[in-house]
Amino acid sequence: MRARSFATAAVALALFAAHPVSYAEPPSAHSWQMKRLFKPTDADLKSEARGRVMIYDGLTDKTVERALREQFHRVDAMMFTRTVVTDSGGAARRDPDSGAVVYEDDGCD
């Protein structure tokens, strides 16, 4: 079952990588990703218990850190991609030359 979940997550990640999107700003606190991450429904939790992995895309580094603190018991059901690097005030860092939002380097090419 874990292999199937991993394969599903790998395919989803490949699709995200093949079709990049650049966010002007990180998702708001009212987005569906934030609700799913911090206030999952009973159905969400049952899906995770069956091996479903949720891919969270474009969240800030501070949100990911908070999730790892507050929702650590669910970490097996989480994958974070294109995590937005923020400054000490929580604003998205931008590349000084291009102005593009800076994302954490996951080491995958």
N, C-alpha and C positions, 0 to 999 in steps of 0.2 A: 504494500500500500504506500509506504514512504517513497519507493522508487517511482511510482506513478505520480505522486504529488510533486516530487522533484522534477520529473520530466515535464509536467504541466507548467511548473514555475520557470523552468529553463526555456520552454517555448515562448511563454509570455515575455520573459526578459529579452529574448532574441527579437521579438516583434517590436518591443519598445526601442531597442537599440537600432533597428532597421528603419524606424520612422521617428527620428528625433524631433522634439518640440522644444522651443525655448520659452520659458515663462518670463514675463516681464517682472512679475512679483510672485512670491510664494503664495500658496493657497491660503485663503482666509480661515479664521477659526470656525467658520460655519460650513466648511466644505464637507462633503460626504466622507472623505478620507479621515478627517479629524473625528467625525462622529463614529465611524467604524473603529478607529484606533482607540479612542478613549471612552466611548459609550456603546460597546457592541451590544447588539440584540441577542436574545437567547438563540435565535436561529444562526447568527454569526458564530457564536461560541460553539454550537453543535457542529457546524461546518468545519470549524478549526479542529474540534475533537476528532473528526473523521479524517483529518489530514490536509484540509484545504489551507493553502498558503495565500495570504493577501499581499500583493505587491503595492507598496505605497510609493508614489512617484512625485518628486519635486517638493517634498517637505523640507523645512529648515533643519539645520543641525541641532538647534535647540529643541525642536519638537521631537526629533529622534532621541535625543538624550532623555527628554521627559518620558517618552514611551518606554525606554529601557529601564527607567527608574520605577515608573508606576505600573507598567504592564509586563514586567519581566516574565511572569508566569506564562505569558502567551507568546514569548519570543520565537518559539518553533514555528509559529504560524505567520511570521512577519518577514518581509523582505523590503529593503529600502533602496530605491534607485534615484539617481540624480539629486542627491541631497544638497540643498542650497547652503552655501557657507555664509554665515552672518557675522556682522561685527559685534562689538560689545553691547551696542544698543538694540540689537536684533534685526537691523536692516540687512538686506541682501548685499553681499559684497559684489563689487563689479570690477571687471578687468579694466585697469587704467587706460589701456590702449583702445580697446574695442567698445567698452561700456557694457559688455555682455555679463550676465549673471554668472558668478563663479560657483561651480559644483565641486563637491568632494570627489577626489580621484579614487575610484574603487580598485584600481590596479588591473582592470580587465581591458583588453584591447580587441 
